[in-house]
Amino acid sequence: MLSHYEILYWLKFAIVKIIGITMFRKIRNHIAKNTTEKNELKQQKHKKSWNGIKNDRKQRKKTKH
């Protein structure tokens, strides 16, 4: 039979472990969301700049002839 103190110790251990795991998951998910958002923004910027370059080339071709 477990004594009173051992039961309290294991309860504390279990609670701390559960809280730790949930916090770790939340932080990891938060970091993952931030990185995906940043990558999407980079891709959008790249598309915009590339479209701008393409449009400039089209304009130059039109003005030359």
PyMOL Python script that loads the backbone (N, CA, C, O; Angstrom):
from pymol import cmd

cmd.read_pdbstr("""\
ATOM      1  N   MET A   1       0.852  -1.203   0.000  1.00  0.00           N
ATOM      2  CA  MET A   1       0.000   0.000   0.000  1.00  0.00           C
ATOM      3  C   MET A   1       0.884   1.248   0.000  1.00  0.00           C
ATOM      4  O   MET A   1       1.848   1.344   0.759  1.00  0.00           O
ATOM      5  N   LEU A   2       0.536   2.190  -0.861  1.00  0.00           N
ATOM      6  CA  LEU A   2       1.294   3.431  -0.923  1.00  0.00           C
ATOM      7  C   LEU A   2       0.931   4.323   0.255  1.00  0.00           C
ATOM      8  O   LEU A   2      -0.225   4.382   0.675  1.00  0.00           O
ATOM      9  N   SER A   3       1.925   5.007   0.775  1.00  0.00           N
ATOM     10  CA  SER A   3       1.653   5.922   1.881  1.00  0.00           C
ATOM     11  C   SER A   3       1.053   7.228   1.338  1.00  0.00           C
ATOM     12  O   SER A   3       1.038   7.463   0.130  1.00  0.00           O
ATOM     13  N   HIS A   4       0.576   8.044   2.227  1.00  0.00           N
ATOM     14  CA  HIS A   4      -0.063   9.319   1.890  1.00  0.00           C
ATOM     15  C   HIS A   4       0.874  10.200   1.068  1.00  0.00           C
ATOM     16  O   HIS A   4       0.463  10.796   0.072  1.00  0.00           O
ATOM     17  N   TYR A   5       2.137  10.279   1.493  1.00  0.00           N
ATOM     18  CA  TYR A   5       3.108  11.153   0.809  1.00  0.00           C
ATOM     19  C   TYR A   5       3.461  10.645  -0.585  1.00  0.00           C
ATOM     20  O   TYR A   5       3.634  11.433  -1.514  1.00  0.00           O
ATOM     21  N   GLU A   6       3.565   9.335  -0.723  1.00  0.00           N
ATOM     22  CA  GLU A   6       3.871   8.767  -2.047  1.00  0.00           C
ATOM     23  C   GLU A   6       2.751   9.069  -3.035  1.00  0.00           C
ATOM     24  O   GLU A   6       3.009   9.402  -4.192  1.00  0.00           O
ATOM     25  N   ILE A   7       1.503   8.950  -2.574  1.00  0.00           N
ATOM     26  CA  ILE A   7       0.356   9.249  -3.443  1.00  0.00           C
ATOM     27  C   ILE A   7       0.410  10.708  -3.889  1.00  0.00           C
ATOM     28  O   ILE A   7       0.225  11.007  -5.069  1.00  0.00           O
ATOM     29  N   LEU A   8       0.664  11.619  -2.944  1.00  0.00           N
ATOM     30  CA  LEU A   8       0.762  13.045  -3.295  1.00  0.00           C
ATOM     31  C   LEU A   8       1.891  13.283  -4.283  1.00  0.00           C
ATOM     32  O   LEU A   8       1.744  14.063  -5.224  1.00  0.00           O
ATOM     33  N   TYR A   9       3.027  12.610  -4.069  1.00  0.00           N
ATOM     34  CA  TYR A   9       4.184  12.779  -4.950  1.00  0.00           C
ATOM     35  C   TYR A   9       3.832  12.361  -6.371  1.00  0.00           C
ATOM     36  O   TYR A   9       4.138  13.080  -7.322  1.00  0.00           O
ATOM     37  N   TRP A  10       3.192  11.205  -6.525  1.00  0.00           N
ATOM     38  CA  TRP A  10       2.865  10.718  -7.869  1.00  0.00           C
ATOM     39  C   TRP A  10       1.798  11.572  -8.523  1.00  0.00           C
ATOM     40  O   TRP A  10       1.818  11.766  -9.739  1.00  0.00           O
ATOM     41  N   LEU A  11       0.857  12.090  -7.724  1.00  0.00           N
ATOM     42  CA  LEU A  11      -0.161  12.999  -8.279  1.00  0.00           C
ATOM     43  C   LEU A  11       0.500  14.261  -8.823  1.00  0.00           C
ATOM     44  O   LEU A  11       0.214  14.690  -9.941  1.00  0.00           O
ATOM     45  N   LYS A  12       1.393  14.856  -8.017  1.00  0.00           N
ATOM     46  CA  LYS A  12       2.106  16.055  -8.462  1.00  0.00           C
ATOM     47  C   LYS A  12       2.901  15.761  -9.726  1.00  0.00           C
ATOM     48  O   LYS A  12       2.883  16.540 -10.679  1.00  0.00           O
ATOM     49  N   PHE A  13       3.591  14.638  -9.724  1.00  0.00           N
ATOM     50  CA  PHE A  13       4.415  14.244 -10.871  1.00  0.00           C
ATOM     51  C   PHE A  13       3.560  14.137 -12.129  1.00  0.00           C
ATOM     52  O   PHE A  13       3.942  14.635 -13.188  1.00  0.00           O
ATOM     53  N   ALA A  14       2.395  13.481 -12.011  1.00  0.00           N
ATOM     54  CA  ALA A  14       1.509  13.294 -13.165  1.00  0.00           C
ATOM     55  C   ALA A  14       0.977  14.633 -13.657  1.00  0.00           C
ATOM     56  O   ALA A  14       0.954  14.880 -14.863  1.00  0.00           O
ATOM     57  N   ILE A  15       0.551  15.496 -12.750  1.00  0.00           N
ATOM     58  CA  ILE A  15      -0.009  16.797 -13.135  1.00  0.00           C
ATOM     59  C   ILE A  15       1.052  17.643 -13.837  1.00  0.00           C
ATOM     60  O   ILE A  15       0.785  18.239 -14.881  1.00  0.00           O
ATOM     61  N   VAL A  16       2.257  17.694 -13.261  1.00  0.00           N
ATOM     62  CA  VAL A  16       3.334  18.486 -13.859  1.00  0.00           C
ATOM     63  C   VAL A  16       3.677  17.946 -15.237  1.00  0.00           C
ATOM     64  O   VAL A  16       3.913  18.716 -16.168  1.00  0.00           O
ATOM     65  N   LYS A  17       3.707  16.624 -15.371  1.00  0.00           N
ATOM     66  CA  LYS A  17       4.048  16.018 -16.656  1.00  0.00           C
ATOM     67  C   LYS A  17       2.988  16.362 -17.708  1.00  0.00           C
ATOM     68  O   LYS A  17       3.333  16.708 -18.838  1.00  0.00           O
ATOM     69  N   ILE A  18       1.711  16.271 -17.351  1.00  0.00           N
ATOM     70  CA  ILE A  18       0.618  16.583 -18.290  1.00  0.00           C
ATOM     71  C   ILE A  18       0.694  18.048 -18.712  1.00  0.00           C
ATOM     72  O   ILE A  18       0.579  18.364 -19.896  1.00  0.00           O
ATOM     73  N   ILE A  19       0.888  18.943 -17.737  1.00  0.00           N
ATOM     74  CA  ILE A  19       0.966  20.367 -18.054  1.00  0.00           C
ATOM     75  C   ILE A  19       2.167  20.635 -18.959  1.00  0.00           C
ATOM     76  O   ILE A  19       2.071  21.400 -19.919  1.00  0.00           O
ATOM     77  N   GLY A  20       3.291  20.006 -18.651  1.00  0.00           N
ATOM     78  CA  GLY A  20       4.493  20.187 -19.451  1.00  0.00           C
ATOM     79  C   GLY A  20       4.290  19.758 -20.892  1.00  0.00           C
ATOM     80  O   GLY A  20       4.685  20.469 -21.816  1.00  0.00           O
ATOM     81  N   ILE A  21       3.679  18.603 -21.089  1.00  0.00           N
ATOM     82  CA  ILE A  21       3.457  18.088 -22.448  1.00  0.00           C
ATOM     83  C   ILE A  21       2.516  19.010 -23.219  1.00  0.00           C
ATOM     84  O   ILE A  21       2.774  19.327 -24.381  1.00  0.00           O
ATOM     85  N   THR A  22       1.423  19.444 -22.579  1.00  0.00           N
ATOM     86  CA  THR A  22       0.468  20.303 -23.288  1.00  0.00           C
ATOM     87  C   THR A  22       1.106  21.639 -23.651  1.00  0.00           C
ATOM     88  O   THR A  22       0.883  22.154 -24.747  1.00  0.00           O
ATOM     89  N   MET A  23       1.901  22.205 -22.738  1.00  0.00           N
ATOM     90  CA  MET A  23       2.561  23.478 -23.041  1.00  0.00           C
ATOM     91  C   MET A  23       3.552  23.302 -24.184  1.00  0.00           C
ATOM     92  O   MET A  23       3.643  24.154 -25.068  1.00  0.00           O
ATOM     93  N   PHE A  24       4.295  22.197 -24.166  1.00  0.00           N
ATOM     94  CA  PHE A  24       5.261  21.921 -25.228  1.00  0.00           C
ATOM     95  C   PHE A  24       4.560  21.835 -26.571  1.00  0.00           C
ATOM     96  O   PHE A  24       5.036  22.390 -27.562  1.00  0.00           O
ATOM     97  N   ARG A  25       3.417  21.134 -26.609  1.00  0.00           N
ATOM     98  CA  ARG A  25       2.664  21.007 -27.867  1.00  0.00           C
ATOM     99  C   ARG A  25       2.158  22.358 -28.345  1.00  0.00           C
ATOM    100  O   ARG A  25       2.241  22.675 -29.532  1.00  0.00           O
ATOM    101  N   LYS A  26       1.627  23.166 -27.407  1.00  0.00           N
ATOM    102  CA  LYS A  26       1.106  24.483 -27.791  1.00  0.00           C
ATOM    103  C   LYS A  26       2.211  25.353 -28.376  1.00  0.00           C
ATOM    104  O   LYS A  26       2.031  25.999 -29.408  1.00  0.00           O
ATOM    105  N   ILE A  27       3.358  25.361 -27.699  1.00  0.00           N
ATOM    106  CA  ILE A  27       4.477  26.189 -28.171  1.00  0.00           C
ATOM    107  C   ILE A  27       4.942  25.697 -29.529  1.00  0.00           C
ATOM    108  O   ILE A  27       5.196  26.498 -30.428  1.00  0.00           O
ATOM    109  N   ARG A  28       5.058  24.364 -29.684  1.00  0.00           N
ATOM    110  CA  ARG A  28       5.528  23.802 -30.955  1.00  0.00           C
ATOM    111  C   ARG A  28       4.563  24.154 -32.092  1.00  0.00           C
ATOM    112  O   ARG A  28       4.993  24.525 -33.184  1.00  0.00           O
ATOM    113  N   ASN A  29       3.262  24.037 -31.830  1.00  0.00           N
ATOM    114  CA  ASN A  29       2.270  24.390 -32.845  1.00  0.00           C
ATOM    115  C   ASN A  29       2.342  25.871 -33.187  1.00  0.00           C
ATOM    116  O   ASN A  29       2.210  26.254 -34.350  1.00  0.00           O
ATOM    117  N   HIS A  30       2.551  26.703 -32.169  1.00  0.00           N
ATOM    118  CA  HIS A  30       2.632  28.147 -32.385  1.00  0.00           C
ATOM    119  C   HIS A  30       3.828  28.469 -33.279  1.00  0.00           C
ATOM    120  O   HIS A  30       3.720  29.266 -34.212  1.00  0.00           O
ATOM    121  N   ILE A  31       4.973  27.841 -32.985  1.00  0.00           N
ATOM    122  CA  ILE A  31       6.174  28.068 -33.795  1.00  0.00           C
ATOM    123  C   ILE A  31       5.928  27.598 -35.226  1.00  0.00           C
ATOM    124  O   ILE A  31       6.300  28.280 -36.181  1.00  0.00           O
ATOM    125  N   ALA A  32       5.298  26.425 -35.371  1.00  0.00           N
ATOM    126  CA  ALA A  32       5.034  25.883 -36.710  1.00  0.00           C
ATOM    127  C   ALA A  32       4.140  26.831 -37.504  1.00  0.00           C
ATOM    128  O   ALA A  32       4.387  27.072 -38.686  1.00  0.00           O
ATOM    129  N   LYS A  33       3.102  27.370 -36.863  1.00  0.00           N
ATOM    130  CA  LYS A  33       2.206  28.308 -37.552  1.00  0.00           C
ATOM    131  C   LYS A  33       2.963  29.541 -38.007  1.00  0.00           C
ATOM    132  O   LYS A  33       2.797  30.004 -39.136  1.00  0.00           O
ATOM    133  N   ASN A  34       3.808  30.078 -37.109  1.00  0.00           N
ATOM    134  CA  ASN A  34       4.573  31.281 -37.455  1.00  0.00           C
ATOM    135  C   ASN A  34       5.481  31.034 -38.643  1.00  0.00           C
ATOM    136  O   ASN A  34       5.572  31.868 -39.545  1.00  0.00           O
ATOM    137  N   THR A  35       6.159  29.885 -38.648  1.00  0.00           N
ATOM    138  CA  THR A  35       7.095  29.623 -39.748  1.00  0.00           C
ATOM    139  C   THR A  35       6.343  29.451 -41.058  1.00  0.00           C
ATOM    140  O   THR A  35       6.807  29.926 -42.095  1.00  0.00           O
ATOM    141  N   THR A  36       5.178  28.775 -41.038  1.00  0.00           N
ATOM    142  CA  THR A  36       4.434  28.597 -42.287  1.00  0.00           C
ATOM    143  C   THR A  36       3.921  29.946 -42.790  1.00  0.00           C
ATOM    144  O   THR A  36       3.941  30.208 -43.993  1.00  0.00           O
ATOM    145  N   GLU A  37       3.462  30.799 -41.875  1.00  0.00           N
ATOM    146  CA  GLU A  37       2.991  32.128 -42.285  1.00  0.00           C
ATOM    147  C   GLU A  37       4.125  32.936 -42.896  1.00  0.00           C
ATOM    148  O   GLU A  37       3.935  33.604 -43.912  1.00  0.00           O
ATOM    149  N   LYS A  38       5.309  32.878 -42.282  1.00  0.00           N
ATOM    150  CA  LYS A  38       6.452  33.617 -42.816  1.00  0.00           C
ATOM    151  C   LYS A  38       6.822  33.102 -44.203  1.00  0.00           C
ATOM    152  O   LYS A  38       7.102  33.888 -45.108  1.00  0.00           O
ATOM    153  N   ASN A  39       6.821  31.774 -44.367  1.00  0.00           N
ATOM    154  CA  ASN A  39       7.165  31.197 -45.670  1.00  0.00           C
ATOM    155  C   ASN A  39       6.156  31.616 -46.732  1.00  0.00           C
ATOM    156  O   ASN A  39       6.533  31.929 -47.861  1.00  0.00           O
ATOM    157  N   GLU A  40       4.863  31.625 -46.370  1.00  0.00           N
ATOM    158  CA  GLU A  40       3.833  32.048 -47.325  1.00  0.00           C
ATOM    159  C   GLU A  40       4.037  33.502 -47.730  1.00  0.00           C
ATOM    160  O   GLU A  40       3.892  33.855 -48.900  1.00  0.00           O
ATOM    161  N   LEU A  41       4.377  34.345 -46.752  1.00  0.00           N
ATOM    162  CA  LEU A  41       4.621  35.760 -47.063  1.00  0.00           C
ATOM    163  C   LEU A  41       5.807  35.903 -48.009  1.00  0.00           C
ATOM    164  O   LEU A  41       5.763  36.687 -48.956  1.00  0.00           O
ATOM    165  N   LYS A  42       6.872  35.136 -47.746  1.00  0.00           N
ATOM    166  CA  LYS A  42       8.047  35.189 -48.624  1.00  0.00           C
ATOM    167  C   LYS A  42       7.664  34.789 -50.043  1.00  0.00           C
ATOM    168  O   LYS A  42       8.078  35.433 -51.007  1.00  0.00           O
ATOM    169  N   GLN A  43       6.863  33.714 -50.172  1.00  0.00           N
ATOM    170  CA  GLN A  43       6.443  33.251 -51.494  1.00  0.00           C
ATOM    171  C   GLN A  43       5.620  34.325 -52.203  1.00  0.00           C
ATOM    172  O   GLN A  43       5.808  34.567 -53.395  1.00  0.00           O
ATOM    173  N   GLN A  44       4.706  34.970 -51.468  1.00  0.00           N
ATOM    174  CA  GLN A  44       3.885  36.018 -52.067  1.00  0.00           C
ATOM    175  C   GLN A  44       4.753  37.171 -52.554  1.00  0.00           C
ATOM    176  O   GLN A  44       4.546  37.689 -53.651  1.00  0.00           O
ATOM    177  N   LYS A  45       5.726  37.571 -51.736  1.00  0.00           N
ATOM    178  CA  LYS A  45       6.619  38.661 -52.129  1.00  0.00           C
ATOM    179  C   LYS A  45       7.384  38.281 -53.386  1.00  0.00           C
ATOM    180  O   LYS A  45       7.525  39.084 -54.308  1.00  0.00           O
ATOM    181  N   HIS A  46       7.876  37.048 -53.413  1.00  0.00           N
ATOM    182  CA  HIS A  46       8.637  36.580 -54.564  1.00  0.00           C
ATOM    183  C   HIS A  46       7.767  36.618 -55.825  1.00  0.00           C
ATOM    184  O   HIS A  46       8.209  37.072 -56.881  1.00  0.00           O
ATOM    185  N   LYS A  47       6.510  36.129 -55.699  1.00  0.00           N
ATOM    186  CA  LYS A  47       5.592  36.138 -56.848  1.00  0.00           C
ATOM    187  C   LYS A  47       5.372  37.565 -57.339  1.00  0.00           C
ATOM    188  O   LYS A  47       5.424  37.840 -58.538  1.00  0.00           O
ATOM    189  N   LYS A  48       5.123  38.472 -56.383  1.00  0.00           N
ATOM    190  CA  LYS A  48       4.862  39.867 -56.761  1.00  0.00           C
ATOM    191  C   LYS A  48       6.057  40.450 -57.496  1.00  0.00           C
ATOM    192  O   LYS A  48       5.902  41.084 -58.540  1.00  0.00           O
ATOM    193  N   SER A  49       7.255  40.234 -56.949  1.00  0.00           N
ATOM    194  CA  SER A  49       8.438  40.832 -57.581  1.00  0.00           C
ATOM    195  C   SER A  49       8.656  40.202 -58.954  1.00  0.00           C
ATOM    196  O   SER A  49       9.014  40.901 -59.902  1.00  0.00           O
ATOM    197  N   TRP A  50       8.443  38.890 -59.072  1.00  0.00           N
ATOM    198  CA  TRP A  50       8.653  38.214 -60.354  1.00  0.00           C
ATOM    199  C   TRP A  50       7.638  38.696 -61.377  1.00  0.00           C
ATOM    200  O   TRP A  50       7.977  38.910 -62.541  1.00  0.00           O
ATOM    201  N   ASN A  51       6.375  38.869 -60.940  1.00  0.00           N
ATOM    202  CA  ASN A  51       5.352  39.396 -61.842  1.00  0.00           C
ATOM    203  C   ASN A  51       5.713  40.808 -62.290  1.00  0.00           C
ATOM    204  O   ASN A  51       5.494  41.174 -63.445  1.00  0.00           O
ATOM    205  N   GLY A  52       6.264  41.596 -61.378  1.00  0.00           N
ATOM    206  CA  GLY A  52       6.692  42.948 -61.722  1.00  0.00           C
ATOM    207  C   GLY A  52       7.774  42.924 -62.785  1.00  0.00           C
ATOM    208  O   GLY A  52       7.748  43.716 -63.728  1.00  0.00           O
ATOM    209  N   ILE A  53       8.735  42.001 -62.628  1.00  0.00           N
ATOM    210  CA  ILE A  53       9.826  41.877 -63.613  1.00  0.00           C
ATOM    211  C   ILE A  53       9.249  41.473 -64.966  1.00  0.00           C
ATOM    212  O   ILE A  53       9.619  42.042 -65.994  1.00  0.00           O
ATOM    213  N   LYS A  54       8.347  40.497 -64.971  1.00  0.00           N
ATOM    214  CA  LYS A  54       7.721  40.033 -66.224  1.00  0.00           C
ATOM    215  C   LYS A  54       7.005  41.185 -66.913  1.00  0.00           C
ATOM    216  O   LYS A  54       7.149  41.384 -68.120  1.00  0.00           O
ATOM    217  N   ASN A  55       6.230  41.945 -66.135  1.00  0.00           N
ATOM    218  CA  ASN A  55       5.474  43.056 -66.703  1.00  0.00           C
ATOM    219  C   ASN A  55       6.405  44.117 -67.278  1.00  0.00           C
ATOM    220  O   ASN A  55       6.134  44.684 -68.337  1.00  0.00           O
ATOM    221  N   ASP A  56       7.507  44.381 -66.571  1.00  0.00           N
ATOM    222  CA  ASP A  56       8.486  45.350 -67.093  1.00  0.00           C
ATOM    223  C   ASP A  56       9.021  44.892 -68.433  1.00  0.00           C
ATOM    224  O   ASP A  56       9.137  45.696 -69.357  1.00  0.00           O
ATOM    225  N   ARG A  57       9.346  43.627 -68.557  1.00  0.00           N
ATOM    226  CA  ARG A  57       9.872  43.098 -69.812  1.00  0.00           C
ATOM    227  C   ARG A  57       8.851  43.247 -70.938  1.00  0.00           C
ATOM    228  O   ARG A  57       9.189  43.628 -72.058  1.00  0.00           O
ATOM    229  N   LYS A  58       7.587  42.937 -70.613  1.00  0.00           N
ATOM    230  CA  LYS A  58       6.522  43.087 -71.624  1.00  0.00           C
ATOM    231  C   LYS A  58       6.418  44.536 -72.075  1.00  0.00           C
ATOM    232  O   LYS A  58       6.298  44.815 -73.268  1.00  0.00           O
ATOM    233  N   GLN A  59       6.466  45.463 -71.111  1.00  0.00           N
ATOM    234  CA  GLN A  59       6.365  46.882 -71.437  1.00  0.00           C
ATOM    235  C   GLN A  59       7.529  47.325 -72.323  1.00  0.00           C
ATOM    236  O   GLN A  59       7.340  48.063 -73.290  1.00  0.00           O
ATOM    237  N   ARG A  60       8.727  46.867 -71.982  1.00  0.00           N
ATOM    238  CA  ARG A  60       9.907  47.242 -72.762  1.00  0.00           C
ATOM    239  C   ARG A  60       9.780  46.747 -74.199  1.00  0.00           C
ATOM    240  O   ARG A  60      10.102  47.464 -75.147  1.00  0.00           O
ATOM    241  N   LYS A  61       9.303  45.499 -74.346  1.00  0.00           N
ATOM    242  CA  LYS A  61       9.140  44.938 -75.692  1.00  0.00           C
ATOM    243  C   LYS A  61       8.134  45.765 -76.492  1.00  0.00           C
ATOM    244  O   LYS A  61       8.344  46.037 -77.674  1.00  0.00           O
ATOM    245  N   LYS A  62       7.053  46.158 -75.845  1.00  0.00           N
ATOM    246  CA  LYS A  62       6.009  46.943 -76.530  1.00  0.00           C
ATOM    247  C   LYS A  62       6.537  48.308 -76.956  1.00  0.00           C
ATOM    248  O   LYS A  62       6.251  48.773 -78.059  1.00  0.00           O
ATOM    249  N   THR A  63       7.304  48.944 -76.084  1.00  0.00           N
ATOM    250  CA  THR A  63       7.775  50.298 -76.387  1.00  0.00           C
ATOM    251  C   THR A  63       8.867  50.297 -77.466  1.00  0.00           C
ATOM    252  O   THR A  63       8.975  51.257 -78.229  1.00  0.00           O
ATOM    253  N   LYS A  64       9.664  49.245 -77.537  1.00  0.00           N
ATOM    254  CA  LYS A  64      10.741  49.187 -78.540  1.00  0.00           C
ATOM    255  C   LYS A  64      10.173  49.154 -79.953  1.00  0.00           C
ATOM    256  O   LYS A  64      10.677  49.849 -80.836  1.00  0.00           O
ATOM    257  N   HIS A  65       9.132  48.357 -80.179  1.00  0.00           N
ATOM    258  CA  HIS A  65       8.606  48.181 -81.544  1.00  0.00           C
ATOM    259  C   HIS A  65       7.530  49.210 -81.844  1.00  0.00           C
ATOM    260  O   HIS A  65       6.973  49.218 -82.942  1.00  0.00           O
TER     261      HIS A  65
END
""", "prot")
cmd.dss("prot")
cmd.show_as("cartoon", "prot")
cmd.util.cbc("prot")
cmd.orient("prot")
